[in-house]
Amino acid sequence: MAWARVDDGFDDHPKILGLLEEEQGPAAIGLWTLCLTWAHRNTRRKGKTPGLIPVGLPRRYVGPAGRELAKLLVAHELWDEHDSGWMIHDFSEYLPTEETKAARSAAGKKGAAKRWAGKRASDARADEAEAKQTDGNLPSDSHDGASNDVATDGSRAPAHRAIPYGIAPTPTPEPGDEPSVHHDTSDGGAADDPDDDSDEDEEQDDQRDDVERVCRHLADRVQGNGSKRPRVSKTWRREARLLMDSDGRTEEQVHRAIDWCQDSKFWRRNVMSMPKLRAQYDRMRLEAEEQRDRASPDQRDPGPGRSTTDERVAQAQALKERRRARAEGANPDGTLIPPNTILGEVV
């Protein structure tokens, strides 16, 4: 990354002090700074004019006022007019010379070499300390005058192997002792994971028709929205099973949740896999309930986990009855519809 250096006396320069007396002076100084960094990044290349500001650049930063601010910078000799726009005054004079760039490059290489040498020395010391620690963990060749290679019953025991540093051997329980189980919760997690699956559960996932149906349904909907068809993996099947078995969702609720999220412009981007569906299920359910509460009875979308097929049929039948009654001028119960009402709602 290159740098556009500004003198620390910039704020006290007569040109800047004079510019600050103008009403648009601070804005002009901001434009000068933005264009200075742009020029250092874009005009110090082969075939470019160093310090040249194109005509349209000020407008990009400050809008229509850019041209007036540019005139103000020219008036205070911070910019010079140019056929193709403006030139930053004395831009080339303050660029580093070839000698300066060569000196900076040499200093950078020297610093990098010193840092790498220090790192190699540090790594070597760490390796040496680890080797000593590993050697200290090795079992000795004898214990109480008896060789480790000979078991107490006289049989030949396997030769000891080096134990990797930081890994303790698993103790062998004595006869009659109950084996103990240690759960490592050093990462802050719970010792017992309710979602922890056995190999038997994973085999059941592959054989369950309801798991396959919901996974295939989600893959179909994702593909139907124009995305690449996702692969139904073991993780998909596991999350689908847990969504129904552990989270208590019925297959029908999961199907409706899939349709609801894939019909949403927001959620279809965020739920494209079964693990995501399970993770976001409750958030989607709450959002669907809010939409349902805000909508009129005829427009309510039950959302994931809120209704059944029978309820939808009943709602459609009720709507049909209200429309028929309106056409006949009476409510479903036989009473007349008051004037200026539609489906029982005052207009």
Helices and strands as residue ranges (DSSP letters): G 10-12, H 14-20, H 25-42, E 52-54, H 57-62, G 63-65, H 66-75, E 79-82, E 85-88, G 92-94, H 98-137, E 142-143, E 146-147, H 199-207, H 209-224, H 234-245, H 251-262, H 267-270, H 274-294, H 309-328, E 341-342, E 345-346
